[in-house]
Amino acid sequence: MCRCCYNTSLWSLAYPGDHILFKFSQFFLGLMFLFSGFSELKANRKTYAIISFSVSLFSILVFITTLLSRKG
């Protein structure tokens, strides 16, 4: 994974309301971990697959939460 993915995901967690680009980068980071989990599962590395699926679920839930959050 590239460092850019990590930086944009950390930026979107730190400032969830600033830029819509960062919200969607969080979503695509979750998709990347989801596909990584499938490839790890196919390679019969179940521990890494479970970790990838867990990170993917967390990342997509953060995306949905920040997308649905209202500014008061």
MMTF fields as JSON, N, C-alpha, C and O atoms, coordinates in Angstrom:
{
  "mmtfVersion": "1.0.0",
  "mmtfProducer": "UNKNOWN",
  "numBonds": 287,
  "numAtoms": 288,
  "numGroups": 72,
  "numChains": 1,
  "numModels": 1,
  "chainsPerModel": [1],
  "groupsPerChain": [72],
  "chainIdList": ["A"],
  "bondAtomList": [4, 2, 8, 6, 12, 10, 16, 14, 20, 18, 24, 22, 28, 26, 32, 30, 36, 34, 40, 38, 44, 42, 48, 46, 52, 50, 56, 54, 60, 58, 64, 62, 68, 66, 72, 70, 76, 74, 80, 78, 84, 82, 88, 86, 92, 90, 96, 94, 100, 98, 104, 102, 108, 106, 112, 110, 116, 114, 120, 118, 124, 122, 128, 126, 132, 130, 136, 134, 140, 138, 144, 142, 148, 146, 152, 150, 156, 154, 160, 158, 164, 162, 168, 166, 172, 170, 176, 174, 180, 178, 184, 182, 188, 186, 192, 190, 196, 194, 200, 198, 204, 202, 208, 206, 212, 210, 216, 214, 220, 218, 224, 222, 228, 226, 232, 230, 236, 234, 240, 238, 244, 242, 248, 246, 252, 250, 256, 254, 260, 258, 264, 262, 268, 266, 272, 270, 276, 274, 280, 278, 284, 282],
  "bondOrderList": [1, 1, 1, 1, 1, 1, 1, 1, 1, 1, 1, 1, 1, 1, 1, 1, 1, 1, 1, 1, 1, 1, 1, 1, 1, 1, 1, 1, 1, 1, 1, 1, 1, 1, 1, 1, 1, 1, 1, 1, 1, 1, 1, 1, 1, 1, 1, 1, 1, 1, 1, 1, 1, 1, 1, 1, 1, 1, 1, 1, 1, 1, 1, 1, 1, 1, 1, 1, 1, 1, 1],
  "groupList": [{"groupName": "MET", "atomNameList": ["N", "CA", "C", "O"], "elementList": ["N", "C", "C", "O"], "formalChargeList": [0, 0, 0, 0], "bondAtomList": [1, 0, 2, 1, 3, 2], "bondOrderList": [1, 1, 2], "singleLetterCode": "M", "chemCompType": "L-PEPTIDE LINKING"}, {"groupName": "CYS", "atomNameList": ["N", "CA", "C", "O"], "elementList": ["N", "C", "C", "O"], "formalChargeList": [0, 0, 0, 0], "bondAtomList": [1, 0, 2, 1, 3, 2], "bondOrderList": [1, 1, 2], "singleLetterCode": "C", "chemCompType": "L-PEPTIDE LINKING"}, {"groupName": "ARG", "atomNameList": ["N", "CA", "C", "O"], "elementList": ["N", "C", "C", "O"], "formalChargeList": [0, 0, 0, 0], "bondAtomList": [1, 0, 2, 1, 3, 2], "bondOrderList": [1, 1, 2], "singleLetterCode": "R", "chemCompType": "L-PEPTIDE LINKING"}, {"groupName": "TYR", "atomNameList": ["N", "CA", "C", "O"], "elementList": ["N", "C", "C", "O"], "formalChargeList": [0, 0, 0, 0], "bondAtomList": [1, 0, 2, 1, 3, 2], "bondOrderList": [1, 1, 2], "singleLetterCode": "Y", "chemCompType": "L-PEPTIDE LINKING"}, {"groupName": "ASN", "atomNameList": ["N", "CA", "C", "O"], "elementList": ["N", "C", "C", "O"], "formalChargeList": [0, 0, 0, 0], "bondAtomList": [1, 0, 2, 1, 3, 2], "bondOrderList": [1, 1, 2], "singleLetterCode": "N", "chemCompType": "L-PEPTIDE LINKING"}, {"groupName": "THR", "atomNameList": ["N", "CA", "C", "O"], "elementList": ["N", "C", "C", "O"], "formalChargeList": [0, 0, 0, 0], "bondAtomList": [1, 0, 2, 1, 3, 2], "bondOrderList": [1, 1, 2], "singleLetterCode": "T", "chemCompType": "L-PEPTIDE LINKING"}, {"groupName": "SER", "atomNameList": ["N", "CA", "C", "O"], "elementList": ["N", "C", "C", "O"], "formalChargeList": [0, 0, 0, 0], "bondAtomList": [1, 0, 2, 1, 3, 2], "bondOrderList": [1, 1, 2], "singleLetterCode": "S", "chemCompType": "L-PEPTIDE LINKING"}, {"groupName": "LEU", "atomNameList": ["N", "CA", "C", "O"], "elementList": ["N", "C", "C", "O"], "formalChargeList": [0, 0, 0, 0], "bondAtomList": [1, 0, 2, 1, 3, 2], "bondOrderList": [1, 1, 2], "singleLetterCode": "L", "chemCompType": "L-PEPTIDE LINKING"}, {"groupName": "TRP", "atomNameList": ["N", "CA", "C", "O"], "elementList": ["N", "C", "C", "O"], "formalChargeList": [0, 0, 0, 0], "bondAtomList": [1, 0, 2, 1, 3, 2], "bondOrderList": [1, 1, 2], "singleLetterCode": "W", "chemCompType": "L-PEPTIDE LINKING"}, {"groupName": "ALA", "atomNameList": ["N", "CA", "C", "O"], "elementList": ["N", "C", "C", "O"], "formalChargeList": [0, 0, 0, 0], "bondAtomList": [1, 0, 2, 1, 3, 2], "bondOrderList": [1, 1, 2], "singleLetterCode": "A", "chemCompType": "L-PEPTIDE LINKING"}, {"groupName": "PRO", "atomNameList": ["N", "CA", "C", "O"], "elementList": ["N", "C", "C", "O"], "formalChargeList": [0, 0, 0, 0], "bondAtomList": [1, 0, 2, 1, 3, 2], "bondOrderList": [1, 1, 2], "singleLetterCode": "P", "chemCompType": "L-PEPTIDE LINKING"}, {"groupName": "GLY", "atomNameList": ["N", "CA", "C", "O"], "elementList": ["N", "C", "C", "O"], "formalChargeList": [0, 0, 0, 0], "bondAtomList": [1, 0, 2, 1, 3, 2], "bondOrderList": [1, 1, 2], "singleLetterCode": "G", "chemCompType": "PEPTIDE LINKING"}, {"groupName": "ASP", "atomNameList": ["N", "CA", "C", "O"], "elementList": ["N", "C", "C", "O"], "formalChargeList": [0, 0, 0, 0], "bondAtomList": [1, 0, 2, 1, 3, 2], "bondOrderList": [1, 1, 2], "singleLetterCode": "D", "chemCompType": "L-PEPTIDE LINKING"}, {"groupName": "HIS", "atomNameList": ["N", "CA", "C", "O"], "elementList": ["N", "C", "C", "O"], "formalChargeList": [0, 0, 0, 0], "bondAtomList": [1, 0, 2, 1, 3, 2], "bondOrderList": [1, 1, 2], "singleLetterCode": "H", "chemCompType": "L-PEPTIDE LINKING"}, {"groupName": "ILE", "atomNameList": ["N", "CA", "C", "O"], "elementList": ["N", "C", "C", "O"], "formalChargeList": [0, 0, 0, 0], "bondAtomList": [1, 0, 2, 1, 3, 2], "bondOrderList": [1, 1, 2], "singleLetterCode": "I", "chemCompType": "L-PEPTIDE LINKING"}, {"groupName": "PHE", "atomNameList": ["N", "CA", "C", "O"], "elementList": ["N", "C", "C", "O"], "formalChargeList": [0, 0, 0, 0], "bondAtomList": [1, 0, 2, 1, 3, 2], "bondOrderList": [1, 1, 2], "singleLetterCode": "F", "chemCompType": "L-PEPTIDE LINKING"}, {"groupName": "LYS", "atomNameList": ["N", "CA", "C", "O"], "elementList": ["N", "C", "C", "O"], "formalChargeList": [0, 0, 0, 0], "bondAtomList": [1, 0, 2, 1, 3, 2], "bondOrderList": [1, 1, 2], "singleLetterCode": "K", "chemCompType": "L-PEPTIDE LINKING"}, {"groupName": "GLN", "atomNameList": ["N", "CA", "C", "O"], "elementList": ["N", "C", "C", "O"], "formalChargeList": [0, 0, 0, 0], "bondAtomList": [1, 0, 2, 1, 3, 2], "bondOrderList": [1, 1, 2], "singleLetterCode": "Q", "chemCompType": "L-PEPTIDE LINKING"}, {"groupName": "GLU", "atomNameList": ["N", "CA", "C", "O"], "elementList": ["N", "C", "C", "O"], "formalChargeList": [0, 0, 0, 0], "bondAtomList": [1, 0, 2, 1, 3, 2], "bondOrderList": [1, 1, 2], "singleLetterCode": "E", "chemCompType": "L-PEPTIDE LINKING"}, {"groupName": "VAL", "atomNameList": ["N", "CA", "C", "O"], "elementList": ["N", "C", "C", "O"], "formalChargeList": [0, 0, 0, 0], "bondAtomList": [1, 0, 2, 1, 3, 2], "bondOrderList": [1, 1, 2], "singleLetterCode": "V", "chemCompType": "L-PEPTIDE LINKING"}],
  "groupTypeList": [0, 1, 2, 1, 1, 3, 4, 5, 6, 7, 8, 6, 7, 9, 3, 10, 11, 12, 13, 14, 7, 15, 16, 15, 6, 17, 15, 15, 7, 11, 7, 0, 15, 7, 15, 6, 11, 15, 6, 18, 7, 16, 9, 4, 2, 16, 5, 3, 9, 14, 14, 6, 15, 6, 19, 6, 7, 15, 6, 14, 7, 19, 15, 14, 5, 5, 7, 7, 6, 2, 16, 11],
  "groupIdList": [1, 2, 3, 4, 5, 6, 7, 8, 9, 10, 11, 12, 13, 14, 15, 16, 17, 18, 19, 20, 21, 22, 23, 24, 25, 26, 27, 28, 29, 30, 31, 32, 33, 34, 35, 36, 37, 38, 39, 40, 41, 42, 43, 44, 45, 46, 47, 48, 49, 50, 51, 52, 53, 54, 55, 56, 57, 58, 59, 60, 61, 62, 63, 64, 65, 66, 67, 68, 69, 70, 71, 72],
  "secStructList": [7, 7, 2, 2, 2, 2, 2, 2, 2, 2, 2, 2, 2, 2, 7, 6, 6, 6, 7, 2, 2, 2, 2, 2, 2, 2, 2, 2, 2, 2, 2, 2, 2, 2, 2, 2, 2, 2, 2, 2, 2, 2, 6, 6, 7, 2, 2, 2, 2, 2, 2, 2, 2, 2, 2, 2, 2, 2, 2, 2, 2, 2, 2, 2, 2, 2, 2, 2, 7, 7, 7, 7],
  "xCoordList": [0.83, 0.0, 0.875, 1.997, 0.344, 1.129, 0.929, -0.057, 1.876, 1.816, 0.698, 0.159, 0.36, -0.703, -2.047, -2.827, -2.315, -3.562, -3.617, -4.656, -2.492, -2.471, -2.671, -3.421, -2.001, -2.1, -3.506, -4.02, -4.138, -5.485, -6.492, -7.451, -6.297, -7.242, -7.081, -8.075, -5.858, -5.658, -6.194, -6.76, -6.022, -6.527, -8.053, -8.645, -8.693, -10.153, -10.695, -11.796, -9.935, -10.365, -10.177, -10.991, -9.116, -8.84, -9.787, -10.23, -10.1, -10.968, -12.076, -11.995, -13.108, -14.116, -14.998, -15.61, -15.089, -16.004, -15.353, -16.037, -14.04, -13.35, -13.536, -13.987, -13.211, -13.201, -13.922, -13.732, -14.734, -15.455, -14.498, -14.766, -13.386, -12.398, -11.846, -11.64, -11.609, -11.057, -12.065, -11.684, -13.341, -14.358, -14.376, -14.475, -14.281, -14.313, -12.997, -12.987, -11.899, -10.642, -10.704, -10.101, -11.425, -11.645, -12.429, -12.13, -13.417, -14.21, -13.359, -13.441, -12.549, -11.725, -10.609, -10.172, -10.153, -9.205, -9.869, -9.243, -11.13, -11.872, -12.06, -11.962, -12.329, -12.451, -11.129, -11.102, -10.044, -8.734, -8.452, -7.934, -8.786, -8.599, -9.557, -9.213, -10.74, -11.687, -11.137, -11.177, -10.628, -10.059, -8.771, -8.46, -8.035, -6.844, -7.227, -6.533, -8.321, -8.802, -9.212, -8.958, -9.852, -10.216, -8.987, -8.962, -7.974, -6.764, -6.016, -5.439, -6.015, -5.391, -6.166, -5.571, -7.477, -8.292, -8.053, -8.027, -7.882, -7.606, -6.233, -6.039, -5.276, -3.937, -3.858, -2.774, -4.995, -5.113, -4.344, -3.77, -4.337, -3.776, -4.943, -5.249, -5.574, -6.83, -6.657, -7.543, -5.531, -5.318, -5.237, -5.869, -4.46, -4.346, -5.653, -5.971, -6.402, -7.699, -8.667, -9.387, -8.694, -9.585, -9.192, -10.056, -7.894, -7.431, -7.822, -8.281, -7.645, -8.008, -9.499, -9.92, -10.3, -11.751, -12.163, -13.065, -11.506, -11.834, -11.487, -12.27, -10.319, -9.918, -10.843, -11.195, -11.231, -12.146, -13.491, -14.046, -14.011, -15.287, -15.21, -16.112, -14.133, -13.962, -13.87, -14.488, -13.105, -12.912, -14.217, -14.512, -14.987, -16.249, -17.272, -18.073, -17.247, -18.142, -17.779, -18.667, -16.49, -16.077, -16.553, -17.007, -16.451, -16.928, -18.423, -18.865, -19.194, -20.65, -20.992, -21.877, -20.302, -20.562, -20.261, -21.053, -19.117, -18.78, -19.664, -19.908, -20.139, -21.018, -22.399, -23.017, -22.872, -24.196, -24.219, -25.288, -23.041, -23.017, -23.448, -23.117, -24.182, -24.664, -23.797, -23.301, -23.632, -22.95, -23.99, -24.985, -23.773, -24.763, -24.407, -25.145],
  "yCoordList": [-1.18, 0.0, 1.244, 1.247, 2.252, 3.483, 4.341, 4.21, 5.196, 6.092, 7.117, 7.626, 7.409, 8.376, 7.888, 8.683, 6.588, 6.04, 6.208, 6.566, 5.948, 6.114, 7.575, 7.876, 8.477, 9.895, 10.426, 11.159, 10.07, 10.589, 9.976, 10.641, 8.721, 8.124, 8.737, 8.974, 8.994, 9.654, 11.078, 11.546, 11.763, 13.129, 13.141, 14.033, 12.146, 12.115, 11.749, 12.163, 10.981, 10.703, 11.917, 12.164, 12.669, 13.829, 14.985, 15.679, 15.193, 16.285, 15.747, 15.89, 15.132, 14.465, 15.398, 14.952, 16.66, 17.54, 18.479, 19.299, 18.379, 19.356, 19.123, 20.024, 17.974, 17.741, 16.436, 15.422, 16.472, 15.281, 14.254, 13.053, 14.73, 13.833, 12.872, 11.692, 13.37, 12.532, 11.499, 10.407, 11.842, 10.87, 9.701, 8.542, 10.016, 8.946, 8.178, 7.01, 8.808, 8.056, 7.036, 5.967, 7.36, 6.394, 5.191, 4.053, 5.435, 4.353, 3.464, 2.237, 4.081, 3.301, 2.559, 1.501, 3.097, 2.382, 1.129, 0.072, 1.25, 0.089, -0.96, -2.157, -0.52, -1.478, -2.175, -3.363, -1.436, -2.035, -3.126, -4.187, -2.871, -3.888, -5.063, -6.201, -4.799, -5.881, -6.83, -8.049, -6.272, -7.107, -7.786, -8.899, -7.112, -7.724, -8.923, -9.939, -8.799, -9.92, -11.105, -12.252, -10.834, -11.935, -12.635, -13.861, -11.862, -12.49, -13.264, -14.313, -12.77, -13.511, -14.79, -15.821, -14.721, -15.911, -16.943, -18.143, -16.489, -17.381, -18.04, -19.185, -17.296, -17.839, -18.676, -19.109, -18.902, -19.725, -19.134, -19.872, -17.82, -17.128, -16.491, -15.312, -17.287, -16.876, -15.777, -14.938, -15.771, -14.73, -13.361, -12.412, -13.251, -11.971, -11.59, -10.408, -12.587, -12.308, -11.722, -10.774, -12.264, -11.759, -10.334, -9.482, -10.08, -8.73, -7.76, -6.653, -8.162, -7.284, -7.014, -5.887, -8.036, -7.831, -6.919, -6.095, -7.064, -6.212, -4.753, -3.857, -4.516, -3.145, -2.568, -1.39, -3.399, -2.956, -2.562, -1.525, -3.367, -3.058, -1.759, -0.926, -1.588, -0.362, 0.859, 1.889, 0.738, 1.861, 2.251, 3.438, 1.282, 1.579, 2.136, 3.002, 1.645, 2.206, 3.655, 4.478, 3.974, 5.361, 6.223, 7.348, 5.702, 6.444, 6.73, 7.856, 5.709, 5.888, 6.857, 7.7, 6.742, 7.628, 9.08, 9.971, 9.318, 10.698, 11.226, 12.43, 10.356, 10.798, 11.191, 12.134, 10.466, 10.714, 11.705, 12.13, 12.072, 12.992, 14.389, 14.859, 15.015, 16.374, 17.368, 17.109, 18.494, 19.578, 20.424, 20.823, 20.696, 21.419, 22.817, 23.582],
  "zCoordList": [0.0, 0.0, 0.0, 0.505, -0.559, -0.654, 0.596, 1.322, 0.809, 1.956, 1.792, 2.775, 0.553, 0.277, 0.833, 1.356, 0.72, 1.268, 2.773, 3.327, 3.437, 4.881, 5.272, 6.2, 4.567, 4.914, 4.704, 5.548, 3.589, 3.354, 4.305, 4.698, 4.684, 5.635, 7.02, 7.706, 7.438, 8.728, 8.701, 9.688, 7.591, 7.458, 7.522, 8.13, 6.891, 6.906, 8.284, 8.646, 9.051, 10.421, 11.322, 12.212, 11.095, 11.939, 11.641, 12.555, 10.348, 9.928, 9.035, 7.815, 9.607, 8.778, 7.967, 6.998, 8.315, 7.606, 6.615, 6.003, 6.443, 5.606, 4.118, 3.41, 3.638, 2.203, 1.873, 2.545, 0.853, 0.428, -0.18, -0.145, -0.736, -1.322, -0.284, -0.569, 0.908, 1.95, 2.445, 2.869, 2.392, 2.776, 1.801, 2.203, 0.534, -0.45, -0.521, -0.909, -0.156, -0.089, 1.04, 0.946, 2.1, 3.183, 2.671, 3.033, 1.843, 1.266, 0.359, 0.431, -0.488, -1.399, -0.665, -1.116, 0.445, 1.279, 1.857, 1.938, 2.256, 2.743, 1.663, 1.933, 0.443, -0.657, -0.953, -1.275, -0.844, -1.069, -0.038, -0.385, 1.213, 2.237, 2.042, 2.363, 1.525, 1.257, 0.187, 0.356, -0.903, -1.954, -1.499, -1.924, -0.639, -0.061, 0.808, 0.814, 1.53, 2.345, 1.499, 1.866, 0.358, -0.527, -1.099, -1.21, -1.46, -2.001, -0.92, -1.207, 0.31, 1.412, 1.718, 2.034, 1.624, 1.848, 0.758, 1.031, -0.453, -1.576, -1.433, -1.841, -0.842, -0.625, 0.653, 1.043, 1.303, 2.505, 3.696, 4.496, 3.805, 4.96, 5.71, 5.534, 6.535, 7.159, 8.198, 8.363, 8.898, 9.909, 9.254, 9.718, 8.174, 7.47, 6.782, 6.651, 6.348, 5.725, 6.741, 6.43, 7.932, 8.977, 9.366, 9.574, 9.464, 9.788, 8.681, 8.962, 7.429, 6.302, 6.262, 6.004, 6.514, 6.533, 7.681, 7.528, 8.834, 9.983, 9.711, 10.024, 9.131, 8.808, 7.741, 7.788, 6.785, 5.741, 6.329, 5.968, 7.217, 7.851, 8.638, 8.561, 9.393, 10.162, 9.251, 9.518, 8.191, 7.28, 6.586, 6.45, 6.155, 5.487, 6.481, 6.127, 7.719, 8.735, 9.059, 9.28, 9.088, 9.296, 8.136, 8.342, 6.916, 5.745, 5.857, 5.629, 6.207, 6.305, 7.438, 7.287, 8.557, 9.679, 9.335, 9.64, 8.699, 8.345, 7.223, 7.145, 6.366, 5.29, 5.824, 5.329, 6.827, 7.375, 8.531, 8.97, 9.023, 10.169, 9.73, 8.641, 10.6, 10.328, 11.066, 12.163, 10.441, 11.122, 11.832, 11.227, 13.094, 13.85, 13.993, 14.614]
}
